[in-house]
């Protein structure tokens, strides 16, 4: 045997003896203790069947509790009026009406606006939070109206001290271009980051009863395709257009529900989602603008997918409007809201009251008729009257009649009676007779005039009367 082989044999023998000693030591330690040096490598050891220990040992005065039971989530509660009667209070119109206005002056404007809303019989105010020039709150990214005074904080406190609910409009895409607030022109990461930063900071400071988001649609612009090429990633151009609005609303909704779960999430919608020609589920209306096709904004799907708790619909048409009649608009949206357990409110065009340049708005009872009409629809939770100044002006007694209706002081059957003439049978004809007999029906709470002269009416309307 060679020297090399002899040395290797000795080394192997020594190595075998050393390994045997290590194994014997490990076995001895294992037998004498509970420690298993290989436990972390080969998994848990098998329990000794002869060894018993009490299950879940606890002090005698403790109740058995599962070790990792999650804490139950507290229910979210909202502040919601039984029947909303709201009026808008807007910066630049009702408060912050002058540039660099002193804080005391702004406070007086806010107090006067809130007192006026209360006198009108309103239980809610819907507050604007920005203009084209500034934000009416302490903002991180938008210029503010006053560096030493927070108008929105004062307004929220003032509304609540008067026992009123307070909601806010919030513009999702407003951005500062160095001169004024404008709509951010494209859908990209910068927009989403800006919303998260600005809205997140807003929610940390303010807690209105609800937020109604505005400016969340994406009409196709001249630069839309170029924006898509720069920001669209791997999606199709149509998906880029159609998906932008939803992603913006999803982000804003999730921020509110995470940071301020007691604040309701809402959308202000246009009158028309889509026509029946554009979508079989659409509306029998003729507005030039459809949210779905022109704004690439599927508000209907957002409601169905529970992204929001409420909607406020711009129901600006009169009851006799040929394109967007009030009742037809309200019916479609309220039924959608009721099916999805979302609250719906109608925004009335109070600034059109007693203005005959708008179809159907010349009569002083148009606003009251709209409020009565809403009572027929289960999904509708009330009214938002757009324009505090118009409401306080009370053109032709329109608001006086509305307030009587709120106080149950008028007969709604009379209000809904349209002026009609039964005699003569034709409204246009020629006669050489010196006297003409008129008979018809009218709302006895409103005056009836002939050639500017008021005639007497009774509970049945226009009694037979000769006019010479």
C-alpha positions in Angstrom: 0.0 0.0 0.0 1.4 3.4 -0.9 2.2 6.0 1.6 -0.5 8.2 0.1 -3.2 5.6 0.5 -2.1 4.9 4.2 -2.4 8.5 5.1 -5.9 8.8 3.6 -7.0 5.7 5.5 -5.9 7.2 8.8 -7.6 10.5 8.0 -10.9 8.7 7.1 -10.8 6.7 10.3 -10.2 9.9 12.4 -13.0 11.7 10.6 -15.5 8.9 11.2 -14.7 8.8 14.9 -15.1 12.6 15.2 -18.5 12.5 13.4 -19.7 9.7 15.7 -18.8 11.7 18.8 -20.7 14.7 17.4 -23.8 12.7 16.7 -23.7 11.0 20.1 -23.4 14.4 21.8 -26.4 15.7 19.9 -28.5 12.7 20.8 -27.6 13.1 24.4 -28.6 16.8 24.5 -31.8 15.9 22.7 -32.7 13.2 25.2 -31.9 15.4 28.2 -33.5 18.7 26.9 -36.3 19.9 24.7 -33.9 21.7 22.3 -33.7 20.5 18.8 -30.7 22.0 16.9 -32.2 21.0 13.5 -35.7 22.1 14.3 -35.4 25.3 12.2 -34.2 23.4 9.2 -36.4 20.3 9.1 -39.7 21.8 10.5 -41.5 21.4 13.8 -40.7 18.4 16.0 -43.4 15.8 16.7 -45.0 16.2 20.1 -44.3 13.7 22.9 -47.6 11.7 23.1 -47.0 11.1 26.8 -46.7 14.8 27.6 -49.9 16.8 28.3 -50.3 20.5 28.7 -53.5 22.6 29.3 -55.0 24.1 26.1 -54.9 27.9 26.0 -53.8 28.3 29.6 -55.4 31.5 31.0 -55.9 33.1 34.4 -59.2 32.0 36.1 -60.8 35.4 35.6 -60.2 35.6 31.8 -62.7 34.6 29.1 -61.5 32.5 26.2 -60.7 34.7 23.2 -59.4 33.6 19.8 -55.8 34.7 19.6 -56.0 36.7 16.4 -59.6 37.9 16.3 -59.9 41.1 14.2 -61.4 44.1 15.9 -65.0 44.7 14.6 -65.3 47.7 12.2 -67.3 50.5 13.6 -70.4 51.4 11.5 -70.1 54.5 9.3 -72.8 57.0 9.9 -73.7 60.0 7.7 -75.4 63.2 8.5 -78.3 63.3 6.0 -81.4 65.5 6.0 -84.8 63.7 5.8 -85.6 65.8 2.8 -82.9 68.1 1.5 -83.8 71.8 0.9 -80.5 73.3 -0.1 -79.3 76.6 -1.6 -75.9 77.2 -3.0 -73.4 79.7 -1.4 -70.6 80.4 -3.9 -67.3 82.3 -3.5 -67.1 85.3 -5.8 -70.9 85.7 -5.7 -72.1 85.4 -2.2 -68.8 85.7 -0.2 -65.3 86.8 -1.1 -66.9 89.2 -3.6 -63.9 91.6 -3.7 -60.2 91.1 -4.3 -58.1 91.3 -1.1 -61.2 91.6 1.0 -60.7 92.1 4.7 -61.5 89.2 7.0 -64.2 91.0 8.9 -66.0 91.9 5.6 -65.8 88.3 4.4 -67.3 87.1 7.8 -70.2 89.5 7.4 -70.9 88.2 3.9 -70.9 84.6 5.1 -73.1 85.4 8.1 -75.6 87.2 5.8 -75.6 84.4 3.3 -76.3 81.8 6.0 -79.0 83.9 7.6 -80.6 84.3 4.2 -80.5 80.6 3.6 -82.2 80.0 6.9 -84.9 82.6 6.2 -85.6 80.9 2.9 -86.6 77.7 4.8 -83.5 75.8 3.8 -82.1 73.0 6.0 -78.8 72.6 4.0 -76.2 74.8 2.2 -74.1 73.6 -0.7 -70.9 75.6 -0.6 -68.5 76.3 -3.5 -64.9 75.9 -2.6 -63.1 77.6 -5.5 -63.5 80.2 -8.3 -61.5 80.7 -11.5 -59.0 82.7 -9.5 -58.6 81.1 -6.1 -59.5 78.4 -3.5 -61.8 79.5 -0.7 -59.9 77.2 1.7 -56.4 76.6 2.9 -54.9 74.8 -0.1 -51.5 73.2 -0.8 -51.4 73.7 -4.5 -54.0 76.4 -5.4 -53.8 80.1 -4.6 -56.0 81.0 -1.6 -58.3 84.0 -1.2 -56.9 85.1 2.2 -53.7 84.2 3.8 -54.8 85.0 7.4 -58.4 83.9 7.4 -60.0 80.6 6.4 -63.4 81.3 4.9 -64.5 77.7 4.5 -63.8 76.8 8.1 -65.8 79.8 9.2 -68.6 78.9 6.9 -68.8 75.2 8.0 -68.9 76.3 11.7 -71.5 79.0 10.9 -73.8 76.6 9.1 -73.7 74.0 11.9 -74.3 76.6 14.6 -77.5 77.5 12.7 -78.6 73.8 12.7 -78.0 73.3 9.0 -76.3 70.5 7.1 -73.4 71.6 5.0 -72.1 70.0 1.8 -69.3 71.2 -0.6 -68.7 71.3 -4.3 -65.1 70.1 -5.1 -63.4 70.6 -8.4 -61.2 67.6 -9.0 -59.1 68.9 -12.0 -58.5 72.5 -11.0 -54.9 73.4 -11.3 -52.9 76.7 -11.0 -51.2 77.8 -14.3 -49.4 80.7 -12.7 -52.2 83.2 -13.4 -55.5 81.5 -12.5 -57.1 78.2 -11.8 -57.7 76.2 -15.0 -58.8 72.6 -15.8 -55.8 70.3 -16.0 -55.6 69.4 -19.7 -54.8 65.7 -19.8 -55.0 62.4 -17.9 -51.6 61.4 -16.6 -49.7 60.6 -13.4 -49.3 64.3 -12.5 -53.0 64.7 -12.4 -53.5 61.7 -10.2 -50.7 62.8 -7.9 -52.1 66.3 -7.7 -55.6 65.0 -6.7 -54.2 62.8 -4.1 -52.1 65.6 -2.6 -54.7 68.4 -2.7 -57.8 66.4 -1.8 -55.9 64.5 0.9 -54.9 67.7 2.6 -58.4 69.1 2.3 -59.8 66.0 4.1 -57.3 66.3 6.9 -58.6 69.8 7.7 -62.3 69.9 6.7 -65.2 67.5 7.4 -68.4 68.6 5.6 -71.4 66.3 5.6 -70.6 65.4 2.0 -68.5 66.3 -1.1 -70.0 66.6 -4.6 -67.2 66.2 -7.1 -67.3 68.3 -10.3 -65.1 68.5 -13.4 -64.3 64.8 -13.6 -65.3 64.1 -17.2 -62.8 64.1 -20.2 -64.2 65.6 -23.4 -61.9 64.8 -26.3 -59.6 67.8 -27.0 -57.3 68.7 -29.9 -54.3 67.4 -28.0 -56.0 64.2 -26.7 -54.2 61.8 -29.1 -50.8 63.4 -28.5 -51.4 63.2 -24.7 -52.3 59.5 -25.2 -49.1 58.9 -27.1 -47.1 60.4 -24.2 -49.1 59.0 -21.3 -51.3 56.2 -22.5 -48.8 53.3 -21.9 -49.9 50.1 -23.5 -53.7 50.7 -23.5 -55.8 51.6 -26.6 -56.7 55.2 -27.4 -60.4 54.5 -26.7 -59.5 52.9 -23.3 -57.4 55.9 -22.5 -60.3 58.2 -23.1 -63.0 56.1 -21.5 -61.0 55.0 -18.5 -59.7 58.4 -17.3 -62.8 59.7 -15.7 -63.4 56.4 -13.8 -59.9 56.3 -12.4 -60.1 59.9 -11.2 -63.4 59.3 -9.4 -62.1 56.0 -8.0 -59.1 57.7 -6.6 -61.1 60.6 -5.1 -63.7 58.3 -3.7 -61.2 56.0 -2.0 -59.4 58.9 -0.5 -62.6 60.2 1.1 -63.6 56.8 2.4 -60.2 56.1 3.8 -59.4 59.5 5.4 -62.9 60.7 6.3 -65.4 57.8 6.2 -68.1 59.9 7.7 -68.1 62.2 4.7 -70.5 61.2 1.8 -69.1 60.9 -1.7 -71.1 62.5 -4.5 -71.1 63.5 -8.1 -72.7 66.5 -9.9 -74.0 65.1 -13.1 -75.1 66.7 -16.4 -78.8 66.3 -17.3 -78.1 63.6 -19.9 -76.0 60.5 -19.5 -76.8 59.3 -23.0 -79.6 59.4 -25.5 -81.5 56.3 -26.4 -79.9 56.5 -29.9 -76.4 56.5 -28.2 -77.2 53.7 -25.8 -80.3 51.5 -25.4 -80.3 52.3 -21.6 -80.2 56.0 -22.3 -82.7 58.8 -22.0 -85.4 60.1 -24.3 -83.8 63.6 -24.3 -82.0 65.8 -26.7 -79.3 67.7 -24.8 -76.3 68.5 -27.1 -73.9 67.1 -24.5 -73.9 63.4 -23.3 -71.7 62.4 -20.5 -71.0 58.9 -21.9 -70.2 59.8 -25.5 -69.0 63.5 -25.3 -67.5 63.4 -21.9 -66.2 59.8 -22.0 -67.6 59.5 -18.5 -69.8 56.5 -17.5 -71.5 58.0 -14.5 -74.1 55.3 -14.6 -71.5 52.5 -14.2 -69.9 54.5 -11.3 -73.3 54.6 -9.5 -73.9 50.9 -10.2 -70.5 50.0 -8.9 -71.1 52.0 -5.6 -68.2 54.5 -6.1 -70.5 57.2 -4.8 -73.2 57.6 -2.1 -75.2 60.4 -3.8 -75.6 62.4 -7.0 -76.8 65.9 -7.7 -78.4 66.2 -11.2 -78.4 69.5 -13.2 -82.1 69.5 -13.9 -82.1 72.9 -15.4 -84.9 72.5 -17.9 -88.5 73.5 -17.2 -91.4 71.1 -17.1 -92.2 72.0 -20.7 -88.6 72.2 -22.0 -88.5 70.4 -25.4 -85.0 69.0 -25.1 -84.4 68.3 -21.4 -87.8 68.5 -19.7 -87.4 68.5 -15.9 -89.6 65.5 -15.1 -88.0 63.3 -17.7 -84.5 64.1 -16.4 -85.5 63.5 -12.8 -87.4 60.3 -13.6 -84.4 58.6 -15.3 -81.8 59.5 -12.7 -84.0 58.9 -9.7 -84.9 55.4 -10.9 -81.2 54.7 -11.4 -80.4 56.0 -7.9 -83.2 54.0 -6.3 -82.1 50.7 -8.0 -78.6 51.2 -6.6 -79.5 52.6 -3.1 -77.9 56.0 -3.9 -79.4 59.3 -2.9 -80.4 61.6 -5.8 -81.0 65.4 -5.5 -82.2 67.7 -8.2 -80.4 71.0 -8.9 -83.0 73.6 -9.9 -82.1 76.6 -12.1 -83.2 79.2 -9.6 -81.5 81.9 -11.6 -84.1 81.4 -14.4 -87.2 82.0 -12.2 -89.8 84.3 -13.9 -87.5 84.7 -16.9 -89.5 84.1 -20.1 -86.4 84.0 -22.2 -86.1 80.4 -21.0 -88.8 78.0 -22.1 -91.4 77.4 -19.4 -89.7 79.7 -16.8 -91.9 82.7 -17.3 -94.5 81.6 -14.8 -93.9 82.4 -11.1 -95.0 78.9 -10.1 -92.5 76.9 -12.2 -90.1 76.3 -9.3 -92.9 75.2 -6.9 -94.3 72.8 -9.6 -90.8 71.2 -9.9 -90.6 70.7 -6.1 -94.0 69.1 -6.1 -93.0 66.9 -9.0 -90.1 65.5 -7.1 -92.4 64.0 -4.5 -93.5 61.4 -7.0 -90.0 59.8 -7.3 -88.8 57.4 -4.6 -85.1 57.9 -5.5 -85.1 61.6 -5.1 -84.1 63.0 -1.7 -84.8 66.7 -2.3 -83.7 69.9 -4.0 -80.7 72.1 -4.5 -81.6 75.6 -5.5 -78.8 77.1 -7.6 -78.3 80.8 -6.9 -78.7 82.3 -3.4 -79.0 85.9 -4.9 -81.9 84.8 -7.2 -83.7 83.1 -4.3 -83.5 86.1 -2.0 -84.6 88.4 -4.9 -87.9 86.4 -5.1 -88.7 87.4 -8.7 -92.5 87.7 -9.3 -93.1 86.1 -5.9 -91.7 82.7 -7.1 -89.9 82.0 -3.8 -92.8 83.3 -1.7 -95.0 80.6 -3.3 -92.3 78.0 -2.8 -92.0 78.9 0.9 -95.7 78.5 1.3 -95.5 75.1 -0.2 -92.7 74.1 2.2 -95.1 75.3 5.1 -98.0 73.3 3.6 -100.0 76.5 3.1 -101.0 75.9 -0.5 -103.2 73.3 -2.3 -100.9 71.4 -4.6 -103.8 70.5 -6.9 -104.3 74.2 -7.6 -100.6 74.8 -8.2 -100.4 72.0 -10.8 -103.5 73.4 -12.6 -102.5 74.9 -16.0 -104.3 77.9 -17.3 -106.8 76.8 -19.9 -109.6 78.4 -21.8 -112.8 76.3 -22.6 -114.8 79.2 -24.0 -114.2 80.3 -26.7 -113.2 77.0 -28.2 -110.5 78.5 -30.4 -107.7 80.7 -28.9 -107.3 82.6 -32.2 -110.2 83.9 -34.2 -111.8 87.1 -35.5 -115.1 88.6 -34.3 -117.0 91.8 -34.8 -119.0 91.3 -31.6 -118.5 94.0 -28.9 -118.3 91.4 -26.1 -116.5 88.1 -25.8 -117.4 85.5 -23.1 -114.4 83.7 -21.5 -114.6 80.6 -19.3 -111.7 78.4 -18.2 -109.5 77.0 -15.4 -106.5 78.5 -13.6 -104.5 78.3 -10.4 -106.4 80.7 -8.1 -103.2 81.5 -6.2 -101.9 83.3 -9.3 -103.4 86.4 -10.9 -105.0 86.2 -14.4 -104.8 89.3 -16.5 -106.3 90.3 -19.8 -104.6 93.1 -21.6 -102.7 93.9 -18.4 -105.9 94.1 -16.3 -106.4 91.5 -13.5 -109.7 89.7 -13.6 -111.3 88.0 -10.6 -111.2 84.2 -10.3 -112.8 81.7 -7.9 -111.8 78.2 -6.6 -112.8 76.6 -9.9 -110.7 79.0 -12.0 -112.0 81.6 -14.5 -115.7 82.0 -14.0 -117.8 83.0 -17.1 -116.9 86.6 -17.7 -117.6 89.0 -20.5 -114.7 91.0 -21.8 -115.5 94.1 -23.8 
